[in-house]
Amino acid sequence: MEKWECTVCGYVYDPAEGDLTQGIEPGVPFENLPDDWVCPECGVGKDMFEKLS
């Protein structure tokens, strides 16, 4: 699964880890995160993330 990086603070969302701070279990792809999910480090929305190559 692909990792996504916040363009504001550099936080990397890794689907293998999920985001337990917001109740996202491991295994959830970035595309399946809720629309109201925000970066756990700086609080920006999904539109501020870019796929890592």
mmCIF file as gemmi writes it, N, C-alpha and C atoms, coordinates in Angstrom:
data_model
loop_
_atom_site.group_PDB
_atom_site.id
_atom_site.type_symbol
_atom_site.label_atom_id
_atom_site.label_alt_id
_atom_site.label_comp_id
_atom_site.label_asym_id
_atom_site.label_entity_id
_atom_site.label_seq_id
_atom_site.pdbx_PDB_ins_code
_atom_site.Cartn_x
_atom_site.Cartn_y
_atom_site.Cartn_z
_atom_site.occupancy
_atom_site.B_iso_or_equiv
_atom_site.pdbx_formal_charge
_atom_site.auth_seq_id
_atom_site.auth_asym_id
_atom_site.pdbx_PDB_model_num
ATOM 1 N N . MET Axp A 1 ? 0.837 -1.183 0 1 0 ? 1 A 1
ATOM 2 C CA . MET Axp A 1 ? 0 0 0 1 0 ? 1 A 1
ATOM 3 C C . MET Axp A 1 ? 0.881 1.244 0 1 0 ? 1 A 1
ATOM 4 N N . GLU Axp A 2 ? 0.372 2.294 -0.603 1 0 ? 2 A 1
ATOM 5 C CA . GLU Axp A 2 ? 1.171 3.496 -0.79 1 0 ? 2 A 1
ATOM 6 C C . GLU Axp A 2 ? 1.138 4.395 0.436 1 0 ? 2 A 1
ATOM 7 N N . LYS Axp A 3 ? 2.286 5.025 0.693 1 0 ? 3 A 1
ATOM 8 C CA . LYS Axp A 3 ? 2.395 5.999 1.772 1 0 ? 3 A 1
ATOM 9 C C . LYS Axp A 3 ? 2.132 7.394 1.205 1 0 ? 3 A 1
ATOM 10 N N . TRP Axp A 4 ? 1.584 8.255 2.045 1 0 ? 4 A 1
ATOM 11 C CA . TRP Axp A 4 ? 1.271 9.635 1.656 1 0 ? 4 A 1
ATOM 12 C C . TRP Axp A 4 ? 1.912 10.587 2.649 1 0 ? 4 A 1
ATOM 13 N N . GLU Axp A 5 ? 2.481 11.701 2.128 1 0 ? 5 A 1
ATOM 14 C CA . GLU Axp A 5 ? 3.19 12.657 2.973 1 0 ? 5 A 1
ATOM 15 C C . GLU Axp A 5 ? 2.466 13.99 3.022 1 0 ? 5 A 1
ATOM 16 N N . CYS Axp A 6 ? 2.36 14.549 4.228 1 0 ? 6 A 1
ATOM 17 C CA . CYS Axp A 6 ? 1.783 15.877 4.415 1 0 ? 6 A 1
ATOM 18 C C . CYS Axp A 6 ? 2.768 16.904 3.853 1 0 ? 6 A 1
ATOM 19 N N . THR Axp A 7 ? 2.297 17.763 2.956 1 0 ? 7 A 1
ATOM 20 C CA . THR Axp A 7 ? 3.18 18.761 2.346 1 0 ? 7 A 1
ATOM 21 C C . THR Axp A 7 ? 3.448 19.933 3.286 1 0 ? 7 A 1
ATOM 22 N N . VAL Axp A 8 ? 2.735 19.997 4.402 1 0 ? 8 A 1
ATOM 23 C CA . VAL Axp A 8 ? 2.925 21.087 5.36 1 0 ? 8 A 1
ATOM 24 C C . VAL Axp A 8 ? 3.976 20.73 6.404 1 0 ? 8 A 1
ATOM 25 N N . CYS Axp A 9 ? 3.823 19.542 7.034 1 0 ? 9 A 1
ATOM 26 C CA . CYS Axp A 9 ? 4.721 19.209 8.152 1 0 ? 9 A 1
ATOM 27 C C . CYS Axp A 9 ? 5.606 17.993 7.912 1 0 ? 9 A 1
ATOM 28 N N . GLY Axp A 10 ? 5.335 17.225 6.851 1 0 ? 10 A 1
ATOM 29 C CA . GLY Axp A 10 ? 6.18 16.072 6.548 1 0 ? 10 A 1
ATOM 30 C C . GLY Axp A 10 ? 5.715 14.763 7.17 1 0 ? 10 A 1
ATOM 31 N N . TYR Axp A 11 ? 4.59 14.787 7.91 1 0 ? 11 A 1
ATOM 32 C CA . TYR Axp A 11 ? 4.053 13.54 8.475 1 0 ? 11 A 1
ATOM 33 C C . TYR Axp A 11 ? 3.746 12.568 7.332 1 0 ? 11 A 1
ATOM 34 N N . VAL Axp A 12 ? 4.073 11.295 7.522 1 0 ? 12 A 1
ATOM 35 C CA . VAL Axp A 12 ? 3.806 10.278 6.504 1 0 ? 12 A 1
ATOM 36 C C . VAL Axp A 12 ? 2.716 9.343 7.017 1 0 ? 12 A 1
ATOM 37 N N . TYR Axp A 13 ? 1.604 9.266 6.268 1 0 ? 13 A 1
ATOM 38 C CA . TYR Axp A 13 ? 0.564 8.287 6.589 1 0 ? 13 A 1
ATOM 39 C C . TYR Axp A 13 ? 0.96 6.957 5.974 1 0 ? 13 A 1
ATOM 40 N N . ASP Axp A 14 ? 1.138 5.966 6.829 1 0 ? 14 A 1
ATOM 41 C CA . ASP Axp A 14 ? 1.507 4.622 6.389 1 0 ? 14 A 1
ATOM 42 C C . ASP Axp A 14 ? 0.317 3.705 6.667 1 0 ? 14 A 1
ATOM 43 N N . PRO Axp A 15 ? -0.335 3.188 5.613 1 0 ? 15 A 1
ATOM 44 C CA . PRO Axp A 15 ? -1.5 2.323 5.815 1 0 ? 15 A 1
ATOM 45 C C . PRO Axp A 15 ? -1.211 1.102 6.683 1 0 ? 15 A 1
ATOM 46 N N . ALA Axp A 16 ? 0.029 0.641 6.692 1 0 ? 16 A 1
ATOM 47 C CA . ALA Axp A 16 ? 0.375 -0.52 7.515 1 0 ? 16 A 1
ATOM 48 C C . ALA Axp A 16 ? 0.261 -0.193 9.006 1 0 ? 16 A 1
ATOM 49 N N . GLU Axp A 17 ? 0.367 1.095 9.342 1 0 ? 17 A 1
ATOM 50 C CA . GLU Axp A 17 ? 0.284 1.518 10.736 1 0 ? 17 A 1
ATOM 51 C C . GLU Axp A 17 ? -1.076 2.119 11.078 1 0 ? 17 A 1
ATOM 52 N N . GLY Axp A 18 ? -1.764 2.7 10.085 1 0 ? 18 A 1
ATOM 53 C CA . GLY Axp A 18 ? -3.015 3.393 10.354 1 0 ? 18 A 1
ATOM 54 C C . GLY Axp A 18 ? -2.77 4.667 11.136 1 0 ? 18 A 1
ATOM 55 N N . ASP Axp A 19 ? -3.802 5.159 11.808 1 0 ? 19 A 1
ATOM 56 C CA . ASP Axp A 19 ? -3.696 6.356 12.642 1 0 ? 19 A 1
ATOM 57 C C . ASP Axp A 19 ? -4.59 6.146 13.857 1 0 ? 19 A 1
ATOM 58 N N . LEU Axp A 20 ? -4.038 5.48 14.855 1 0 ? 20 A 1
ATOM 59 C CA . LEU Axp A 20 ? -4.822 5.126 16.031 1 0 ? 20 A 1
ATOM 60 C C . LEU Axp A 20 ? -5.282 6.345 16.814 1 0 ? 20 A 1
ATOM 61 N N . THR Axp A 21 ? -4.628 7.51 16.605 1 0 ? 21 A 1
ATOM 62 C CA . THR Axp A 21 ? -5.058 8.727 17.295 1 0 ? 21 A 1
ATOM 63 C C . THR Axp A 21 ? -6.455 9.157 16.842 1 0 ? 21 A 1
ATOM 64 N N . GLN Axp A 22 ? -6.857 8.694 15.655 1 0 ? 22 A 1
ATOM 65 C CA . GLN Axp A 22 ? -8.164 9.062 15.12 1 0 ? 22 A 1
ATOM 66 C C . GLN Axp A 22 ? -9.019 7.826 14.825 1 0 ? 22 A 1
ATOM 67 N N . GLY Axp A 23 ? -8.627 6.698 15.405 1 0 ? 23 A 1
ATOM 68 C CA . GLY Axp A 23 ? -9.417 5.485 15.266 1 0 ? 23 A 1
ATOM 69 C C . GLY Axp A 23 ? -9.29 4.778 13.93 1 0 ? 23 A 1
ATOM 70 N N . ILE Axp A 24 ? -8.213 5.061 13.193 1 0 ? 24 A 1
ATOM 71 C CA . ILE Axp A 24 ? -7.983 4.413 11.901 1 0 ? 24 A 1
ATOM 72 C C . ILE Axp A 24 ? -7.105 3.182 12.135 1 0 ? 24 A 1
ATOM 73 N N . GLU Axp A 25 ? -7.676 2.022 11.922 1 0 ? 25 A 1
ATOM 74 C CA . GLU Axp A 25 ? -6.963 0.764 12.138 1 0 ? 25 A 1
ATOM 75 C C . GLU Axp A 25 ? -5.904 0.544 11.06 1 0 ? 25 A 1
ATOM 76 N N . PRO Axp A 26 ? -4.849 -0.209 11.366 1 0 ? 26 A 1
ATOM 77 C CA . PRO Axp A 26 ? -3.871 -0.58 10.338 1 0 ? 26 A 1
ATOM 78 C C . PRO Axp A 26 ? -4.563 -1.292 9.174 1 0 ? 26 A 1
ATOM 79 N N . GLY Axp A 27 ? -4.068 -1.031 7.965 1 0 ? 27 A 1
ATOM 80 C CA . GLY Axp A 27 ? -4.609 -1.669 6.776 1 0 ? 27 A 1
ATOM 81 C C . GLY Axp A 27 ? -5.561 -0.794 5.971 1 0 ? 27 A 1
ATOM 82 N N . VAL Axp A 28 ? -5.85 0.426 6.464 1 0 ? 28 A 1
ATOM 83 C CA . VAL Axp A 28 ? -6.768 1.316 5.75 1 0 ? 28 A 1
ATOM 84 C C . VAL Axp A 28 ? -5.979 2.167 4.753 1 0 ? 28 A 1
ATOM 85 N N . PRO Axp A 29 ? -6.236 2.007 3.44 1 0 ? 29 A 1
ATOM 86 C CA . PRO Axp A 29 ? -5.545 2.821 2.435 1 0 ? 29 A 1
ATOM 87 C C . PRO Axp A 29 ? -5.903 4.303 2.591 1 0 ? 29 A 1
ATOM 88 N N . PHE Axp A 30 ? -4.999 5.175 2.191 1 0 ? 30 A 1
ATOM 89 C CA . PHE Axp A 30 ? -5.232 6.622 2.287 1 0 ? 30 A 1
ATOM 90 C C . PHE Axp A 30 ? -6.543 7.014 1.615 1 0 ? 30 A 1
ATOM 91 N N . GLU Axp A 31 ? -6.819 6.407 0.462 1 0 ? 31 A 1
ATOM 92 C CA . GLU Axp A 31 ? -8.018 6.748 -0.301 1 0 ? 31 A 1
ATOM 93 C C . GLU Axp A 31 ? -9.304 6.428 0.473 1 0 ? 31 A 1
ATOM 94 N N . ASN Axp A 32 ? -9.212 5.523 1.435 1 0 ? 32 A 1
ATOM 95 C CA . ASN Axp A 32 ? -10.392 5.118 2.207 1 0 ? 32 A 1
ATOM 96 C C . ASN Axp A 32 ? -10.534 5.852 3.538 1 0 ? 32 A 1
ATOM 97 N N . LEU Axp A 33 ? -9.619 6.78 3.812 1 0 ? 33 A 1
ATOM 98 C CA . LEU Axp A 33 ? -9.754 7.568 5.035 1 0 ? 33 A 1
ATOM 99 C C . LEU Axp A 33 ? -10.998 8.449 4.927 1 0 ? 33 A 1
ATOM 100 N N . PRO Axp A 34 ? -11.669 8.727 6.044 1 0 ? 34 A 1
ATOM 101 C CA . PRO Axp A 34 ? -12.849 9.599 5.992 1 0 ? 34 A 1
ATOM 102 C C . PRO Axp A 34 ? -12.489 10.985 5.456 1 0 ? 34 A 1
ATOM 103 N N . ASP Axp A 35 ? -13.45 11.644 4.825 1 0 ? 35 A 1
ATOM 104 C CA . ASP Axp A 35 ? -13.2 12.972 4.262 1 0 ? 35 A 1
ATOM 105 C C . ASP Axp A 35 ? -12.804 13.99 5.327 1 0 ? 35 A 1
ATOM 106 N N . ASP Axp A 36 ? -13.233 13.763 6.57 1 0 ? 36 A 1
ATOM 107 C CA . ASP Axp A 36 ? -12.915 14.724 7.635 1 0 ? 36 A 1
ATOM 108 C C . ASP Axp A 36 ? -11.642 14.362 8.4 1 0 ? 36 A 1
ATOM 109 N N . TRP Axp A 37 ? -10.898 13.342 7.907 1 0 ? 37 A 1
ATOM 110 C CA . TRP Axp A 37 ? -9.627 12.987 8.533 1 0 ? 37 A 1
ATOM 111 C C . TRP Axp A 37 ? -8.65 14.137 8.337 1 0 ? 37 A 1
ATOM 112 N N . VAL Axp A 38 ? -7.845 14.411 9.369 1 0 ? 38 A 1
ATOM 113 C CA . VAL Axp A 38 ? -6.829 15.464 9.283 1 0 ? 38 A 1
ATOM 114 C C . VAL Axp A 38 ? -5.476 14.903 9.713 1 0 ? 38 A 1
ATOM 115 N N . CYS Axp A 39 ? -4.432 15.582 9.296 1 0 ? 39 A 1
ATOM 116 C CA . CYS Axp A 39 ? -3.071 15.212 9.677 1 0 ? 39 A 1
ATOM 117 C C . CYS Axp A 39 ? -2.964 15.241 11.203 1 0 ? 39 A 1
ATOM 118 N N . PRO Axp A 40 ? -2.512 14.139 11.81 1 0 ? 40 A 1
ATOM 119 C CA . PRO Axp A 40 ? -2.406 14.111 13.272 1 0 ? 40 A 1
ATOM 120 C C . PRO Axp A 40 ? -1.303 15.015 13.825 1 0 ? 40 A 1
ATOM 121 N N . GLU Axp A 41 ? -0.407 15.477 12.963 1 0 ? 41 A 1
ATOM 122 C CA . GLU Axp A 41 ? 0.683 16.346 13.413 1 0 ? 41 A 1
ATOM 123 C C . GLU Axp A 41 ? 0.308 17.827 13.344 1 0 ? 41 A 1
ATOM 124 N N . CYS Axp A 42 ? -0.313 18.254 12.229 1 0 ? 42 A 1
ATOM 125 C CA . CYS Axp A 42 ? -0.55 19.694 12.05 1 0 ? 42 A 1
ATOM 126 C C . CYS Axp A 42 ? -2.003 20.061 11.772 1 0 ? 42 A 1
ATOM 127 N N . GLY Axp A 43 ? -2.859 19.072 11.519 1 0 ? 43 A 1
ATOM 128 C CA . GLY Axp A 43 ? -4.286 19.348 11.411 1 0 ? 43 A 1
ATOM 129 C C . GLY Axp A 43 ? -4.816 19.726 10.039 1 0 ? 43 A 1
ATOM 130 N N . VAL Axp A 44 ? -3.995 19.657 8.99 1 0 ? 44 A 1
ATOM 131 C CA . VAL Axp A 44 ? -4.511 19.976 7.657 1 0 ? 44 A 1
ATOM 132 C C . VAL Axp A 44 ? -5.263 18.788 7.074 1 0 ? 44 A 1
ATOM 133 N N . GLY Axp A 45 ? -6.08 19.044 6.061 1 0 ? 45 A 1
ATOM 134 C CA . GLY Axp A 45 ? -6.895 18.009 5.453 1 0 ? 45 A 1
ATOM 135 C C . GLY Axp A 45 ? -6.142 17.139 4.459 1 0 ? 45 A 1
ATOM 136 N N . LYS Axp A 46 ? -6.863 16.124 3.967 1 0 ? 46 A 1
ATOM 137 C CA . LYS Axp A 46 ? -6.286 15.148 3.037 1 0 ? 46 A 1
ATOM 138 C C . LYS Axp A 46 ? -5.771 15.786 1.751 1 0 ? 46 A 1
ATOM 139 N N . ASP Axp A 47 ? -6.347 16.934 1.375 1 0 ? 47 A 1
ATOM 140 C CA . ASP Axp A 47 ? -5.941 17.592 0.128 1 0 ? 47 A 1
ATOM 141 C C . ASP Axp A 47 ? -4.517 18.141 0.187 1 0 ? 47 A 1
ATOM 142 N N . MET Axp A 48 ? -3.925 18.162 1.375 1 0 ? 48 A 1
ATOM 143 C CA . MET Axp A 48 ? -2.554 18.661 1.529 1 0 ? 48 A 1
ATOM 144 C C . MET Axp A 48 ? -1.528 17.539 1.557 1 0 ? 48 A 1
ATOM 145 N N . PHE Axp A 49 ? -1.945 16.329 1.166 1 0 ? 49 A 1
ATOM 146 C CA . PHE Axp A 49 ? -1.045 15.188 1.14 1 0 ? 49 A 1
ATOM 147 C C . PHE Axp A 49 ? -0.698 14.815 -0.292 1 0 ? 49 A 1
ATOM 148 N N . GLU Axp A 50 ? 0.522 14.318 -0.479 1 0 ? 50 A 1
ATOM 149 C CA . GLU Axp A 50 ? 0.98 13.837 -1.776 1 0 ? 50 A 1
ATOM 150 C C . GLU Axp A 50 ? 1.474 12.403 -1.633 1 0 ? 50 A 1
ATOM 151 N N . LYS Axp A 51 ? 1.204 11.599 -2.651 1 0 ? 51 A 1
ATOM 152 C CA . LYS Axp A 51 ? 1.64 10.216 -2.66 1 0 ? 51 A 1
ATOM 153 C C . LYS Axp A 51 ? 3.16 10.153 -2.791 1 0 ? 51 A 1
ATOM 154 N N . LEU Axp A 52 ? 3.778 9.331 -1.956 1 0 ? 52 A 1
ATOM 155 C CA . LEU Axp A 52 ? 5.222 9.128 -2.059 1 0 ? 52 A 1
ATOM 156 C C . LEU Axp A 52 ? 5.498 8.107 -3.162 1 0 ? 52 A 1
ATOM 157 N N . SER Axp A 53 ? 6.538 8.371 -3.934 1 0 ? 53 A 1
ATOM 158 C CA . SER Axp A 53 ? 6.851 7.441 -5.024 1 0 ? 53 A 1
ATOM 159 C C . SER Axp A 53 ? 7.931 6.465 -4.606 1 0 ? 53 A 1
